């Protein structure tokens, strides 16, 4: 084990190296990869903020430093001291002229780090998710995710919203209990893991005006698609005195803010991930808005022209192929509003101009990523909401508190929900949502 020869060098991160060009600094991290060429070593270090290549000529360092690095195993932890040098050919724009290292923990040669630069199957990588997270692409995804979550909360925090967190354990569901995780509660009662905080933040919106919730949600839907997780994070705003057009404006401003923040901070990470940044730059601006009828007509024309195989039946919801085609016609998220009320949730306000339609909106992401936001104006009539609960065969006593909101000072109000993981998948250009969260929970995976 070698020791540092320079103890006065300031500690820096790889992400901050632009502020230390020409200076000697110390990094704390891990050996990601190592390439040797005669009397030259090219170690790649990572520290959680990025990766950087080191340059180690044998003549420029002590024999101990050279031999220690030359024989070091991947993912061994270390500190490394060296001079930061700008290099336009380097992915990060900088390289590190290594002067000394100190090995903190050397990975044993008989149990090498299991994830290498060769191709691994998805099952293997998910089984080793706790280690897969260390690779540059996965780390970059998680950094982007963190900014998306921060920007999402920031948008509401700076626009007069109050965060109010709903319970995770609920006695009933927003849309029935068929897709909920049920658990035993005290005294033989049943409880469910929440699938949405919406009903509860309707109550806080009527107390505080503009609110949002942000937390984990759960869906027991037995789906194996690339868009579904059983545990995911949802952000949900709710606003008193807001109607559908205002809700669509809110969603547009919200998404634009998130994209702006990601582009400000993560161009290098997006490049590592492989995302075409120009497609995100095209998002900023006014989003197209289509009624359900207009979207159906678009699909009908596409089918007649042979652009899509299956026709869309008017009155049905849009399936994934339908959403993919519609979103492919635009370079921005597209808002589809006023769906038939027949297949929408019981709490959605009917359109006064056509009561067969609900005052709702789905926001479809470009590039075939499907729905990332779903929202609606809520029913504000006590009698209508009561009849809808009964029509859906939901237990009236469980929703009495929710009906109270329409009894005591009811007003028009609206809100939406956005699943963080679907937004991350779209913004990063990922094939599957399992890479959007540190530890994915799916139909067939609960380990690690």
C-alpha positions as CSV (number, residue, x, y, z in Angstrom):
1,X,0.0,0.0,0.0
2,X,1.4,3.4,-1.0
3,X,1.0,6.6,0.8
4,X,0.4,10.1,-0.5
5,X,3.5,12.2,-0.9
6,X,1.5,15.4,-1.2
7,X,-0.6,16.2,1.9
8,X,-1.3,19.8,1.2
9,X,-3.2,19.4,-2.0
10,X,-6.9,20.5,-1.7
11,X,-9.5,17.8,-2.0
12,X,-11.6,18.2,-5.1
13,X,-14.3,16.2,-7.1
14,X,-14.1,15.3,-10.7
15,X,-17.1,17.5,-11.4
16,X,-15.2,20.5,-10.0
17,X,-12.0,20.1,-11.9
18,X,-12.6,23.0,-14.3
19,X,-12.0,25.3,-11.3
20,X,-8.6,23.6,-10.6
21,X,-6.9,23.6,-14.0
22,X,-3.1,23.6,-13.6
23,X,-3.4,22.9,-9.9
24,X,-2.4,19.8,-7.9
25,X,-5.5,18.3,-6.1
26,X,-6.5,15.1,-4.3
27,X,-9.4,13.0,-5.5
28,X,-11.1,10.4,-3.3
29,X,-12.7,7.5,-5.2
30,X,-12.3,4.2,-6.9
31,X,-10.3,2.6,-9.8
32,X,-12.9,2.2,-12.6
33,X,-10.6,0.9,-15.3
34,X,-6.9,0.5,-16.1
35,X,-5.0,0.3,-19.4
36,X,-1.2,-0.1,-19.7
37,X,1.0,0.7,-22.6
38,X,4.7,-0.1,-21.9
39,X,5.9,2.4,-19.4
40,X,2.7,4.3,-19.4
41,X,-0.4,3.6,-17.3
42,X,-3.9,5.0,-18.0
43,X,-6.0,4.5,-14.9
44,X,-9.6,5.8,-15.0
45,X,-10.9,7.0,-11.6
46,X,-14.4,7.6,-10.6
47,X,-15.7,9.5,-7.5
48,X,-19.5,9.6,-7.9
49,X,-19.5,12.9,-9.7
50,X,-17.9,11.6,-12.9
51,X,-14.8,9.8,-14.3
52,X,-11.4,11.1,-15.3
53,X,-8.4,9.4,-16.9
54,X,-5.0,9.6,-15.2
55,X,-1.7,9.6,-16.9
56,X,1.2,7.8,-15.2
57,X,4.6,7.8,-17.0
58,X,6.9,5.4,-15.2
59,X,9.7,8.0,-15.1
60,X,7.5,10.7,-13.5
61,X,6.5,8.8,-10.3
62,X,8.2,6.6,-7.8
63,X,8.6,2.9,-8.4
64,X,6.1,2.2,-5.6
65,X,3.3,4.4,-7.1
66,X,3.8,2.9,-10.5
67,X,3.8,-0.7,-9.4
68,X,0.9,-0.2,-7.0
69,X,-1.3,1.2,-9.7
70,X,-0.1,-1.3,-12.3
71,X,-1.2,-4.2,-10.1
72,X,-4.3,-2.6,-8.6
73,X,-7.6,-4.4,-9.0
74,X,-10.8,-2.7,-10.3
75,X,-13.1,-0.9,-7.9
76,X,-10.4,-0.7,-5.2
77,X,-10.9,2.4,-3.2
78,X,-8.1,5.0,-3.1
79,X,-7.1,8.6,-2.9
80,X,-5.0,10.0,-5.7
81,X,-3.1,13.2,-6.0
82,X,-2.1,14.8,-9.2
83,X,-2.1,17.9,-11.4
84,X,-5.3,18.8,-13.4
85,X,-4.5,19.3,-17.1
86,X,-7.0,20.4,-19.8
87,X,-7.2,18.1,-22.7
88,X,-9.9,18.6,-25.4
89,X,-9.7,14.9,-26.4
90,X,-10.7,13.7,-23.0
91,X,-14.4,13.0,-22.4
92,X,-14.4,15.2,-19.3
93,X,-12.2,17.8,-20.9
94,X,-9.4,17.1,-18.4
95,X,-6.8,14.6,-17.4
96,X,-4.9,14.0,-14.2
97,X,-1.1,13.8,-14.2
98,X,-0.8,11.4,-11.2
99,X,1.8,12.1,-8.6
100,X,0.9,9.7,-5.7
101,X,-1.9,7.4,-4.5
102,X,-3.0,5.8,-1.3
103,X,-5.0,2.5,-1.5
104,X,-7.8,2.4,1.1
105,X,-9.1,-1.1,0.3
106,X,-7.8,-3.4,-2.4
107,X,-10.4,-5.7,-4.1
108,X,-9.0,-9.3,-3.7
109,X,-7.8,-10.9,-7.0
110,X,-9.7,-14.1,-6.2
111,X,-13.0,-12.3,-6.0
112,X,-12.8,-9.6,-8.7
113,X,-15.5,-7.0,-9.3
114,X,-18.2,-9.0,-11.1
115,X,-19.3,-6.3,-13.6
116,X,-16.8,-5.8,-16.3
117,X,-16.7,-3.8,-19.6
118,X,-18.0,-6.9,-21.5
119,X,-21.7,-7.4,-22.2
120,X,-23.8,-8.7,-19.3
121,X,-27.4,-9.9,-19.5
122,X,-30.2,-7.9,-17.9
123,X,-30.9,-10.5,-15.2
124,X,-27.3,-10.6,-14.2
125,X,-27.1,-6.8,-14.0
126,X,-30.3,-6.6,-12.0
127,X,-29.1,-9.3,-9.6
128,X,-26.0,-7.2,-9.1
129,X,-27.9,-3.8,-9.1
130,X,-26.1,-2.7,-6.0
131,X,-22.8,-2.9,-8.0
132,X,-24.2,-2.0,-11.4
133,X,-25.0,1.5,-10.0
134,X,-21.2,2.2,-10.0
135,X,-20.9,2.2,-13.8
136,X,-20.7,5.6,-15.5
137,X,-24.0,5.3,-17.3
138,X,-26.0,4.2,-14.3
139,X,-24.5,6.8,-12.1
140,X,-25.3,9.5,-14.7
141,X,-28.9,8.4,-14.8
142,X,-29.2,8.7,-11.1
143,X,-27.6,12.2,-11.1
144,X,-30.2,13.3,-13.8
145,X,-33.0,11.7,-11.7
146,X,-31.9,13.7,-8.7
147,X,-32.1,16.9,-10.7
148,X,-35.5,16.0,-12.1
149,X,-36.8,15.5,-8.5
150,X,-35.2,18.6,-7.2
151,X,-36.5,20.7,-10.2
152,X,-40.0,19.2,-9.8
153,X,-40.2,20.3,-6.2
154,X,-38.5,23.6,-6.9
155,X,-41.2,24.5,-9.5
156,X,-44.0,24.2,-7.0
157,X,-42.0,25.6,-4.1
158,X,-41.3,28.8,-6.0
159,X,-44.8,29.2,-7.4
160,X,-46.7,29.4,-4.1
161,X,-47.4,25.8,-3.5
162,X,-47.3,24.2,-0.1
163,X,-46.0,20.6,0.2
164,X,-48.5,18.4,2.1
165,X,-47.7,14.8,2.4
166,X,-50.6,12.3,2.3
167,X,-50.6,8.9,4.1
168,X,-49.0,5.9,2.5
169,X,-51.5,3.6,4.3
170,X,-55.0,4.2,3.2
171,X,-58.4,2.6,3.9
172,X,-59.6,2.9,0.3
173,X,-58.3,3.6,-3.2
174,X,-58.7,6.4,-5.7
175,X,-60.0,4.0,-8.4
176,X,-60.9,0.8,-6.6
177,X,-58.7,-1.8,-4.8
178,X,-58.1,-4.3,-7.6
179,X,-54.5,-3.1,-8.2
180,X,-53.5,-2.3,-4.6
181,X,-51.3,-4.1,-2.2
182,X,-53.4,-5.1,0.7
183,X,-52.1,-5.5,4.3
184,X,-53.5,-6.4,7.7
185,X,-54.1,-3.5,10.0
186,X,-55.0,-3.4,13.7
187,X,-58.2,-5.2,14.9
188,X,-58.6,-7.2,11.7
189,X,-59.0,-4.0,9.6
190,X,-57.5,-3.9,6.1
191,X,-55.2,-1.2,4.8
192,X,-53.7,-0.5,1.4
193,X,-50.5,0.9,0.1
194,X,-51.3,4.1,-1.6
195,X,-51.5,4.3,-5.4
196,X,-52.0,8.1,-5.3
197,X,-52.1,10.9,-2.8
198,X,-54.7,12.8,-4.8
199,X,-57.8,12.4,-2.6
200,X,-56.0,13.6,0.4
201,X,-54.4,16.6,-1.2
202,X,-57.7,17.7,-2.5
203,X,-58.5,18.2,1.2
204,X,-55.3,20.2,1.8
205,X,-55.9,22.2,-1.4
206,X,-59.2,23.4,0.0
207,X,-57.4,24.3,3.2
208,X,-54.3,26.0,1.7
209,X,-55.2,26.8,-2.0
210,X,-52.2,25.4,-3.9
211,X,-50.5,22.2,-2.6
212,X,-48.5,19.3,-3.8
213,X,-47.4,15.9,-2.5
214,X,-44.2,14.0,-3.4
215,X,-43.6,10.5,-2.3
216,X,-43.6,6.7,-3.1
217,X,-46.7,5.1,-4.5
218,X,-47.5,1.5,-5.2
219,X,-49.4,-0.4,-7.9
220,X,-50.1,-4.1,-7.7
221,X,-50.9,-4.3,-11.5
222,X,-49.4,-7.5,-12.9
223,X,-47.7,-5.8,-15.8
224,X,-44.4,-6.7,-17.4
225,X,-44.1,-3.8,-19.8
226,X,-41.1,-1.5,-20.0
227,X,-43.2,1.4,-18.5
228,X,-44.3,-0.2,-15.2
229,X,-42.9,-0.6,-11.7
230,X,-44.7,-1.8,-8.6
231,X,-43.1,1.0,-6.5
232,X,-42.4,4.4,-7.9
233,X,-42.3,8.1,-7.0
234,X,-45.1,10.5,-7.8
235,X,-45.4,14.2,-7.6
236,X,-49.0,15.5,-7.5
237,X,-50.1,19.2,-7.4
238,X,-53.7,20.2,-6.6
239,X,-55.1,23.7,-6.9
240,X,-58.3,25.2,-5.7
241,X,-60.2,27.4,-8.2
242,X,-58.4,25.8,-11.1
243,X,-60.1,24.4,-14.2
244,X,-58.8,22.3,-17.1
245,X,-57.2,24.9,-19.3
246,X,-55.3,26.3,-16.3
247,X,-54.2,22.8,-15.4
248,X,-52.8,22.2,-18.8
249,X,-50.9,25.5,-18.5
250,X,-49.5,24.3,-15.2
251,X,-48.3,21.0,-16.6
252,X,-46.6,22.8,-19.6
253,X,-44.7,25.2,-17.3
254,X,-43.8,22.3,-15.0
255,X,-42.3,20.1,-17.7
256,X,-40.5,23.0,-19.3
257,X,-38.9,23.9,-16.0
258,X,-37.6,20.4,-15.4
259,X,-36.1,20.1,-18.9
260,X,-34.5,23.5,-18.5
261,X,-32.8,22.5,-15.3
262,X,-31.6,19.2,-16.7
263,X,-30.1,20.9,-19.7
264,X,-28.4,23.4,-17.5
265,X,-26.6,20.8,-15.4
266,X,-26.4,17.5,-17.2
267,X,-25.2,17.8,-20.8
268,X,-22.1,15.7,-20.0
269,X,-24.2,13.1,-18.2
270,X,-26.8,13.0,-21.1
271,X,-23.9,12.4,-23.5
272,X,-22.6,9.5,-21.3
273,X,-26.2,8.0,-21.3
274,X,-26.5,8.4,-25.0
275,X,-29.4,10.9,-25.2
276,X,-29.8,13.1,-28.2
277,X,-29.7,16.5,-26.4
278,X,-31.2,18.3,-29.4
279,X,-34.5,16.4,-28.8
280,X,-34.7,17.8,-25.3
281,X,-33.8,21.3,-26.5
282,X,-36.8,21.1,-28.9
283,X,-39.2,20.5,-25.9
284,X,-39.1,24.0,-24.5
285,X,-42.0,26.1,-25.7
286,X,-45.8,25.7,-26.2
287,X,-47.0,22.1,-26.3
288,X,-49.6,21.0,-28.9
289,X,-53.1,20.2,-27.5
290,X,-55.5,17.7,-29.1
291,X,-58.9,16.7,-28.0
292,X,-59.7,13.0,-27.7
293,X,-61.8,13.3,-30.9
294,X,-58.9,15.0,-32.8
295,X,-56.4,12.3,-31.6
296,X,-58.8,9.6,-32.7
297,X,-59.2,11.3,-36.2
298,X,-55.4,11.3,-36.5
299,X,-55.2,7.6,-35.8
300,X,-58.1,6.9,-38.2
301,X,-56.3,8.7,-41.0
302,X,-53.0,7.0,-40.2
303,X,-54.7,3.6,-40.3
304,X,-56.3,4.4,-43.7
305,X,-52.9,5.5,-45.0
306,X,-51.3,2.2,-43.8
307,X,-49.1,4.0,-41.3
308,X,-50.5,1.9,-38.4
309,X,-51.8,-1.6,-38.5
310,X,-54.7,-1.7,-36.0
311,X,-57.6,0.8,-36.2
312,X,-58.5,2.7,-33.1
313,X,-62.1,2.2,-32.0
314,X,-63.8,5.4,-31.0
315,X,-64.8,5.3,-27.4
316,X,-61.8,3.2,-26.3
317,X,-58.8,4.4,-24.4
318,X,-55.5,4.7,-26.4
319,X,-53.1,1.8,-26.2
320,X,-49.4,2.0,-26.3
321,X,-49.1,1.8,-30.1
322,X,-51.7,4.6,-30.4
323,X,-49.8,6.8,-28.0
324,X,-46.5,6.0,-29.7
325,X,-47.9,7.1,-33.1
326,X,-49.6,10.3,-31.8
327,X,-46.5,11.4,-29.9
328,X,-44.3,10.6,-32.9
329,X,-46.0,13.4,-34.8
330,X,-44.6,16.1,-32.5
331,X,-41.2,17.0,-31.1
332,X,-42.8,18.2,-27.9
333,X,-45.0,16.5,-25.3
334,X,-48.6,16.5,-26.6
335,X,-51.6,17.1,-24.4
336,X,-54.7,15.0,-25.1
337,X,-57.8,16.3,-23.3
338,X,-61.5,15.5,-22.9
339,X,-61.5,11.7,-23.0
340,X,-64.8,9.7,-22.8
341,X,-65.9,9.7,-19.2
342,X,-66.9,6.1,-19.5
343,X,-63.4,4.7,-18.9
344,X,-62.0,7.5,-16.7
345,X,-62.0,7.7,-12.9
346,X,-65.1,8.4,-10.9
347,X,-64.0,11.8,-9.6
348,X,-63.5,13.6,-12.9
349,X,-65.7,16.6,-13.8
350,X,-67.9,16.1,-16.9
351,X,-67.5,18.6,-19.7
352,X,-70.5,20.9,-19.5
353,X,-70.6,21.2,-23.3
354,X,-70.6,17.4,-23.6
355,X,-71.2,15.4,-20.4
356,X,-70.0,12.2,-22.1
357,X,-66.5,13.6,-21.9
358,X,-64.4,14.2,-18.8
359,X,-62.4,17.4,-18.2
360,X,-59.1,15.5,-18.1
361,X,-55.7,15.6,-19.8
362,X,-52.9,13.1,-20.4
363,X,-49.5,14.4,-21.4
364,X,-47.7,12.1,-23.8
365,X,-43.9,12.3,-24.0
366,X,-42.2,12.4,-27.4
367,X,-40.3,9.4,-28.8
368,X,-42.9,6.8,-27.9
369,X,-42.5,7.1,-24.1
370,X,-46.3,7.3,-23.5
371,X,-48.1,9.1,-20.7
372,X,-46.0,10.9,-18.2
373,X,-48.8,13.1,-16.7
374,X,-52.4,12.3,-16.0
375,X,-54.8,14.9,-14.5
376,X,-58.2,16.3,-14.4
377,X,-60.6,18.8,-13.0
378,X,-62.4,17.2,-10.1
379,X,-66.1,16.9,-9.6
380,X,-67.2,19.7,-7.2
381,X,-70.9,18.7,-6.8
382,X,-71.7,16.6,-3.8
383,X,-74.7,14.9,-5.4
384,X,-72.8,14.0,-8.6
385,X,-69.8,12.7,-6.8
386,X,-72.0,10.6,-4.5
387,X,-73.8,9.1,-7.5
388,X,-70.4,8.3,-9.2
389,X,-69.1,6.5,-6.2
390,X,-72.3,4.4,-6.1
391,X,-72.1,3.7,-9.9
392,X,-68.5,2.4,-9.4
393,X,-69.7,0.2,-6.6
394,X,-67.2,1.7,-4.1
395,X,-67.9,1.7,-0.4
396,X,-69.7,5.0,0.4
397,X,-68.8,5.0,4.0
398,X,-65.1,4.9,3.1
399,X,-65.5,8.0,1.0
400,X,-67.6,10.0,3.4
401,X,-64.7,12.3,4.3
402,X,-64.1,12.9,0.6
403,X,-67.7,13.8,0.1
404,X,-67.4,16.3,2.9
405,X,-65.1,18.4,0.8
406,X,-68.1,19.0,-1.5
407,X,-70.4,19.8,1.4
408,X,-68.4,22.5,3.1
409,X,-67.4,25.3,0.6
410,X,-66.8,23.3,-2.6
411,X,-65.1,25.0,-5.4
412,X,-63.8,24.0,-8.9
413,X,-60.3,22.4,-8.4
414,X,-57.9,20.4,-10.5
415,X,-54.6,18.5,-10.3
416,X,-52.3,16.0,-12.0
417,X,-49.8,13.3,-11.2
418,X,-46.4,12.7,-12.8
419,X,-44.4,9.5,-12.2
420,X,-40.8,10.4,-11.7
421,X,-39.5,7.2,-13.3
422,X,-41.4,7.6,-16.6
423,X,-40.1,11.2,-16.8
424,X,-36.5,9.9,-16.2
425,X,-37.0,7.2,-18.8
426,X,-38.1,9.8,-21.4
427,X,-35.5,12.5,-20.5
428,X,-32.6,10.0,-20.5
429,X,-33.9,8.0,-23.5
430,X,-34.0,4.7,-21.6
431,X,-35.5,1.5,-22.9
432,X,-36.9,0.4,-19.6
433,X,-37.9,2.0,-16.3
434,X,-35.9,-0.5,-14.3
435,X,-32.9,1.8,-14.9
436,X,-34.6,4.9,-13.6
437,X,-34.6,4.1,-9.9
438,X,-31.8,2.9,-7.7
439,X,-33.5,-0.4,-6.9
440,X,-36.4,-1.4,-9.1
441,X,-39.4,-3.3,-7.8
442,X,-41.2,-5.2,-10.6
443,X,-43.5,-8.1,-10.9
444,X,-40.6,-10.6,-10.7
445,X,-38.0,-8.7,-8.7
446,X,-37.7,-7.6,-5.1
447,X,-33.9,-8.4,-4.7
448,X,-31.6,-6.8,-4.0
